[in-house]
């Protein structure tokens, strides 16, 4: 189905992931900002959509092209 967003951040080498916020950006310009706690409950699907178990559906960004780490 996809990859856990927290695993993705760790596997890509984000240092101290709990100290950052994450901006998920879709190809259409839609974006949402989430915390590390949200990322631990999030999934990036094979279709490049974010799904969060702890957030409203408005946080499901489709066709993600970038995850900015701040």
N, CA, C and O atoms as a Tinker XYZ file with bonds, in Angstrom:
   280  protein
     1  N      0.816000   -1.202000    0.000000    73     2
     2  CA     0.000000    0.000000    0.000000    64     1     3
     3  C      0.857000    1.263000    0.000000    63     2     4     5
     4  O      0.471000    2.264000   -0.603000    81     3
     5  N      2.016000    1.236000    0.667000    73     3     6
     6  CA     2.859000    2.421000    0.707000    64     5     7
     7  C      3.931000    2.294000    1.767000    63     6     8     9
     8  O      4.292000    1.192000    2.178000    81     7
     9  N      4.438000    3.437000    2.204000    73     7    10
    10  CA     5.491000    3.474000    3.216000    64     9    11
    11  C      5.078000    4.435000    4.325000    63    10    12    13
    12  O      4.467000    5.473000    4.071000    81    11
    13  N      5.419000    4.073000    5.548000    73    11    14
    14  CA     5.148000    4.954000    6.678000    64    13    15
    15  C      5.987000    6.221000    6.520000    63    14    16    17
    16  O      7.179000    6.149000    6.222000    81    15
    17  N      5.365000    7.370000    6.719000    73    15    18
    18  CA     6.072000    8.637000    6.522000    64    17    19
    19  C      7.232000    8.811000    7.494000    63    18    20    21
    20  O      8.261000    9.377000    7.126000    81    19
    21  N      7.086000    8.338000    8.721000    73    19    22
    22  CA     8.205000    8.455000    9.654000    64    21    23
    23  C      9.378000    7.583000    9.209000    63    22    24    25
    24  O     10.532000    8.000000    9.312000    81    23
    25  N      9.095000    6.388000    8.720000    73    23    26
    26  CA    10.164000    5.525000    8.200000    64    25    27
    27  C     10.860000    6.176000    7.009000    63    26    28    29
    28  O     12.082000    6.105000    6.881000    81    27
    29  N     10.084000    6.804000    6.148000    73    27    30
    30  CA    10.650000    7.470000    4.979000    64    29    31
    31  C     11.625000    8.568000    5.392000    63    30    32    33
    32  O     12.706000    8.694000    4.816000    81    31
    33  N     11.243000    9.359000    6.386000    73    31    34
    34  CA    12.119000   10.446000    6.840000    64    33    35
    35  C     13.403000    9.898000    7.453000    63    34    36    37
    36  O     14.486000   10.430000    7.208000    81    35
    37  N     13.288000    8.851000    8.239000    73    35    38
    38  CA    14.470000    8.246000    8.863000    64    37    39
    39  C     15.371000    7.633000    7.794000    63    38    40    41
    40  O     16.589000    7.806000    7.836000    81    39
    41  N     14.779000    6.919000    6.840000    73    39    42
    42  CA    15.563000    6.255000    5.792000    64    41    43
    43  C     16.242000    7.244000    4.850000    63    42    44    45
    44  O     17.254000    6.918000    4.230000    81    43
    45  N     15.689000    8.447000    4.742000    73    43    46
    46  CA    16.319000    9.450000    3.876000    64    45    47
    47  C     17.320000   10.312000    4.633000    63    46    48    49
    48  O     17.896000   11.241000    4.068000    81    47
    49  N     17.527000   10.002000    5.914000    73    47    50
    50  CA    18.599000   10.648000    6.657000    64    49    51
    51  C     18.249000   11.928000    7.392000    63    50    52    53
    52  O     19.143000   12.716000    7.700000    81    51
    53  N     16.982000   12.159000    7.680000    73    51    54
    54  CA    16.605000   13.353000    8.443000    64    53    55
    55  C     17.115000   13.184000    9.877000    63    54    56    57
    56  O     16.742000   12.239000   10.572000    81    55
    57  N     17.964000   14.106000   10.304000    73    55    58
    58  CA    18.505000   14.061000   11.661000    64    57    59
    59  C     17.501000   14.644000   12.643000    63    58    60    61
    60  O     16.871000   15.665000   12.366000    81    59
    61  N     17.356000   14.004000   13.772000    73    59    62
    62  CA    16.444000   14.460000   14.829000    64    61    63
    63  C     15.063000   14.796000   14.253000    63    62    64    65
    64  O     14.612000   15.936000   14.359000    81    63
    65  N     14.402000   13.829000   13.655000    73    63    66
    66  CA    13.133000   14.100000   12.971000    64    65    67
    67  C     12.060000   14.706000   13.869000    63    66    68    69
    68  O     11.180000   15.417000   13.385000    81    67
    69  N     12.123000   14.437000   15.154000    73    67    70
    70  CA    11.123000   14.969000   16.077000    64    69    71
    71  C     11.261000   16.476000   16.282000    63    70    72    73
    72  O     10.371000   17.106000   16.853000    81    71
    73  N     12.361000   17.055000   15.824000    73    71    74
    74  CA    12.599000   18.488000   15.998000    64    73    75
    75  C     12.169000   19.314000   14.787000    63    74    76    77
    76  O     12.418000   20.519000   14.740000    81    75
    77  N     11.537000   18.687000   13.824000    73    75    78
    78  CA    11.170000   19.368000   12.583000    64    77    79
    79  C      9.663000   19.393000   12.383000    63    78    80    81
    80  O      8.913000   18.657000   13.025000    81    79
    81  N      9.245000   20.268000   11.469000    73    79    82
    82  CA     7.897000   20.197000   10.919000    64    81    83
    83  C      8.059000   19.822000    9.452000    63    82    84    85
    84  O      9.137000   19.974000    8.878000    81    83
    85  N      6.991000   19.337000    8.860000    73    83    86
    86  CA     7.053000   18.780000    7.506000    64    85    87
    87  C      5.942000   19.386000    6.660000    63    86    88    89
    88  O      4.777000   19.414000    7.058000    81    87
    89  N      6.327000   19.870000    5.488000    73    87    90
    90  CA     5.353000   20.453000    4.565000    64    89    91
    91  C      5.227000   19.509000    3.375000    63    90    92    93
    92  O      6.177000   19.308000    2.619000    81    91
    93  N      4.049000   18.942000    3.225000    73    91    94
    94  CA     3.779000   18.033000    2.118000    64    93    95
    95  C      3.174000   18.845000    0.985000    63    94    96    97
    96  O      2.173000   19.536000    1.173000    81    95
    97  N      3.784000   18.760000   -0.190000    73    95    98
    98  CA     3.376000   19.587000   -1.327000    64    97    99
    99  C      2.914000   18.716000   -2.487000    63    98   100   101
   100  O      3.612000   17.798000   -2.918000    81    99
   101  N      1.715000   19.029000   -2.981000    73    99   102
   102  CA     1.177000   18.317000   -4.128000    64   101   103
   103  C      1.520000   19.014000   -5.426000    63   102   104   105
   104  O      1.889000   20.188000   -5.431000    81   103
   105  N      1.399000   18.294000   -6.522000    73   103   106
   106  CA     1.722000   18.823000   -7.843000    64   105   107
   107  C      0.849000   20.034000   -8.189000    63   106   108   109
   108  O      1.256000   20.892000   -8.972000    81   107
   109  N     -0.344000   20.100000   -7.608000    73   107   110
   110  CA    -1.275000   21.198000   -7.895000    64   109   111
   111  C     -1.054000   22.419000   -7.003000    63   110   112   113
   112  O     -1.804000   23.391000   -7.088000    81   111
   113  N     -0.023000   22.374000   -6.143000    73   111   114
   114  CA     0.263000   23.494000   -5.259000    64   113   115
   115  C     -0.368000   23.369000   -3.881000    63   114   116   117
   116  O     -0.064000   24.154000   -2.983000    81   115
   117  N     -1.248000   22.383000   -3.710000    73   115   118
   118  CA    -1.875000   22.156000   -2.405000    64   117   119
   119  C     -0.809000   21.664000   -1.441000    63   118   120   121
   120  O      0.000000   20.806000   -1.794000    81   119
   121  N     -0.800000   22.198000   -0.235000    73   119   122
   122  CA     0.183000   21.754000    0.745000    64   121   123
   123  C     -0.397000   21.797000    2.146000    63   122   124   125
   124  O     -1.305000   22.571000    2.447000    81   123
   125  N      0.153000   20.944000    2.988000    73   123   126
   126  CA    -0.241000   20.879000    4.389000    64   125   127
   127  C      1.007000   20.704000    5.239000    63   126   128   129
   128  O      1.951000   20.017000    4.849000    81   127
   129  N      0.997000   21.334000    6.398000    73   127   130
   130  CA     2.106000   21.243000    7.342000    64   129   131
   131  C      1.703000   20.326000    8.489000    63   130   132   133
   132  O      0.615000   20.447000    9.050000    81   131
   133  N      2.606000   19.405000    8.824000    73   131   134
   134  CA     2.341000   18.452000    9.897000    64   133   135
   135  C      3.551000   18.346000   10.819000    63   134   136   137
   136  O      4.659000   18.752000   10.470000    81   135
   137  N      3.314000   17.801000   11.986000    73   135   138
   138  CA     4.370000   17.602000   12.976000    64   137   139
   139  C      4.928000   16.182000   12.870000    63   138   140   141
   140  O      4.415000   15.349000   12.123000    81   139
   141  N      5.978000   15.931000   13.625000    73   139   142
   142  CA     6.549000   14.588000   13.674000    64   141   143
   143  C      5.532000   13.594000   14.238000    63   142   144   145
   144  O      5.449000   12.456000   13.776000    81   143
   145  N      4.766000   14.025000   15.227000    73   143   146
   146  CA     3.742000   13.136000   15.789000    64   145   147
   147  C      2.748000   12.722000   14.712000    63   146   148   149
   148  O      2.322000   11.568000   14.671000    81   147
   149  N      2.376000   13.654000   13.839000    73   147   150
   150  CA     1.486000   13.319000   12.725000    64   149   151
   151  C      2.175000   12.367000   11.755000    63   150   152   153
   152  O      1.564000   11.413000   11.273000    81   151
   153  N      3.451000   12.630000   11.471000    73   151   154
   154  CA     4.195000   11.786000   10.530000    64   153   155
   155  C      4.249000   10.339000   11.019000    63   154   156   157
   156  O      4.253000    9.407000   10.215000    81   155
   157  N      4.290000   10.158000   12.335000    73   155   158
   158  CA     4.337000    8.805000   12.894000    64   157   159
   159  C      3.028000    8.057000   12.656000    63   158   160   161
   160  O      2.985000    6.831000   12.760000    81   159
   161  N      1.970000    8.787000   12.339000    73   159   162
   162  CA     0.670000    8.177000   12.047000    64   161   163
   163  C      0.299000    8.321000   10.576000    63   162   164   165
   164  O     -0.863000    8.167000   10.201000    81   163
   165  N      1.300000    8.618000    9.745000    73   163   166
   166  CA     1.027000    8.878000    8.335000    64   165   167
   167  C      1.596000    7.828000    7.405000    63   166   168   169
   168  O      2.520000    7.089000    7.745000    81   167
   169  N      1.015000    7.791000    6.230000    73   167   170
   170  CA     1.412000    6.841000    5.200000    64   169   171
   171  C      1.513000    7.577000    3.872000    63   170   172   173
   172  O      0.678000    8.425000    3.558000    81   171
   173  N      2.532000    7.251000    3.099000    73   171   174
   174  CA     2.639000    7.730000    1.724000    64   173   175
   175  C      2.298000    6.546000    0.837000    63   174   176   177
   176  O      3.026000    5.555000    0.808000    81   175
   177  N      1.191000    6.648000    0.114000    73   175   178
   178  CA     0.737000    5.532000   -0.712000    64   177   179
   179  C      1.564000    5.431000   -1.987000    63   178   180   181
   180  O      2.300000    6.352000   -2.341000    81   179
   181  N      1.431000    4.311000   -2.661000    73   179   182
   182  CA     2.116000    4.133000   -3.947000    64   181   183
   183  C      1.629000    5.144000   -4.971000    63   182   184   185
   184  O      2.334000    5.450000   -5.932000    81   183
   185  N      0.421000    5.664000   -4.767000    73   183   186
   186  CA    -0.126000    6.695000   -5.646000    64   185   187
   187  C      0.304000    8.099000   -5.254000    63   186   188   189
   188  O     -0.221000    9.082000   -5.779000    81   187
   189  N      1.272000    8.200000   -4.321000    73   187   190
   190  CA     1.848000    9.467000   -3.850000    64   189   191
   191  C      0.834000   10.344000   -3.114000    63   190   192   193
   192  O      0.840000   11.566000   -3.261000    81   191
   193  N     -0.031000    9.716000   -2.325000    73   191   194
   194  CA    -0.987000   10.453000   -1.501000    64   193   195
   195  C     -0.664000   10.217000   -0.031000    63   194   196   197
   196  O     -0.325000    9.105000    0.374000    81   195
   197  N     -0.774000   11.285000    0.761000    73   195   198
   198  CA    -0.574000   11.131000    2.202000    64   197   199
   199  C     -1.900000   10.773000    2.854000    63   198   200   201
   200  O     -2.954000   11.299000    2.497000    81   199
   201  N     -1.820000    9.870000    3.813000    73   199   202
   202  CA    -2.983000    9.478000    4.604000    64   201   203
   203  C     -2.548000    9.521000    6.062000    63   202   204   205
   204  O     -1.536000    8.928000    6.437000    81   203
   205  N     -3.323000   10.232000    6.882000    73   203   206
   206  CA    -3.014000   10.347000    8.308000    64   205   207
   207  C     -4.174000    9.802000    9.121000    63   206   208   209
   208  O     -5.330000   10.161000    8.895000    81   207
   209  N     -3.858000    8.940000   10.062000    73   207   210
   210  CA    -4.892000    8.344000   10.906000    64   209   211
   211  C     -5.408000    9.319000   11.954000    63   210   212   213
   212  O     -6.517000    9.156000   12.463000    81   211
   213  N     -4.606000   10.339000   12.282000    73   211   214
   214  CA    -4.955000   11.245000   13.374000    64   213   215
   215  C     -5.387000   12.637000   12.914000    63   214   216   217
   216  O     -5.565000   13.533000   13.739000    81   215
   217  N     -5.554000   12.823000   11.614000    73   215   218
   218  CA    -5.900000   14.147000   11.090000    64   217   219
   219  C     -7.100000   14.064000   10.144000    63   218   220   221
   220  O     -7.392000   13.000000    9.599000    81   219
   221  N     -7.792000   15.191000    9.952000    73   219   222
   222  CA    -8.911000   15.212000    9.000000    64   221   223
   223  C     -8.441000   14.903000    7.575000    63   222   224   225
   224  O     -7.256000   15.017000    7.262000    81   223
   225  N     -9.374000   14.516000    6.732000    73   223   226
   226  CA    -9.046000   14.159000    5.347000    64   225   227
   227  C     -8.434000   15.315000    4.566000    63   226   228   229
   228  O     -7.797000   15.089000    3.538000    81   227
   229  N     -8.612000   16.535000    5.029000    73   227   230
   230  CA    -8.014000   17.694000    4.356000    64   229   231
   231  C     -6.490000   17.600000    4.335000    63   230   232   233
   232  O     -5.838000   18.275000    3.538000    81   231
   233  N     -5.920000   16.768000    5.203000    73   231   234
   234  CA    -4.468000   16.595000    5.241000    64   233   235
   235  C     -3.983000   15.520000    4.274000    63   234   236   237
   236  O     -2.782000   15.265000    4.182000    81   235
   237  N     -4.894000   14.901000    3.562000    73   235   238
   238  CA    -4.515000   13.914000    2.551000    64   237   239
   239  C     -4.123000   14.662000    1.282000    63   238   240   241
   240  O     -4.976000   15.024000    0.472000    81   239
   241  N     -2.834000   14.886000    1.124000    73   239   242
   242  CA    -2.310000   15.599000   -0.043000    64   241   243
   243  C     -2.105000   14.579000   -1.158000    63   242   244   245
   244  O     -1.482000   13.537000   -0.953000    81   243
   245  N     -2.631000   14.888000   -2.328000    73   243   246
   246  CA    -2.518000   13.973000   -3.470000    64   245   247
   247  C     -1.352000   14.376000   -4.364000    63   246   248   249
   248  O     -0.960000   15.542000   -4.414000    81   247
   249  N     -0.813000   13.401000   -5.058000    73   247   250
   250  CA     0.278000   13.615000   -6.018000    64   249   251
   251  C      1.417000   14.426000   -5.409000    63   250   252   253
   252  O      1.820000   15.459000   -5.944000    81   251
   253  N      1.924000   13.941000   -4.286000    73   251   254
   254  CA     3.006000   14.638000   -3.580000    64   253   255
   255  C      4.260000   14.665000   -4.451000    63   254   256   257
   256  O      4.701000   13.644000   -4.980000    81   255
   257  N      4.816000   15.866000   -4.579000    73   255   258
   258  CA     6.053000   16.037000   -5.340000    64   257   259
   259  C      7.226000   16.427000   -4.447000    63   258   260   261
   260  O      8.383000   16.348000   -4.860000    81   259
   261  N      6.917000   16.852000   -3.212000    73   259   262
   262  CA     7.984000   17.262000   -2.305000    64   261   263
   263  C      7.499000   17.177000   -0.865000    63   262   264   265
   264  O      6.341000   17.466000   -0.561000    81   263
   265  N      8.409000   16.774000    0.012000    73   263   266
   266  CA     8.188000   16.879000    1.452000    64   265   267
   267  C      9.323000   17.744000    1.975000    63   266   268   269
   268  O     10.476000   17.317000    2.038000    81   267
   269  N      8.975000   18.963000    2.348000    73   267   270
   270  CA     9.971000   19.907000    2.850000    64   269   271
   271  C     10.127000   19.720000    4.353000    63   270   272   273
   272  O      9.142000   19.645000    5.088000    81   271
   273  N     11.367000   19.648000    4.795000    73   271   274
   274  CA    11.678000   19.480000    6.212000    64   273   275
   275  C     12.163000   20.817000    6.736000    63   274   276   277
   276  O     13.137000   21.372000    6.226000    81   275
   277  N     11.492000   21.337000    7.752000    73   275   278
   278  CA    11.884000   22.636000    8.330000    64   277   279
   279  C     12.252000   22.474000    9.782000    63   278   280
   280  O     12.608000   23.451000   10.441000    81   279
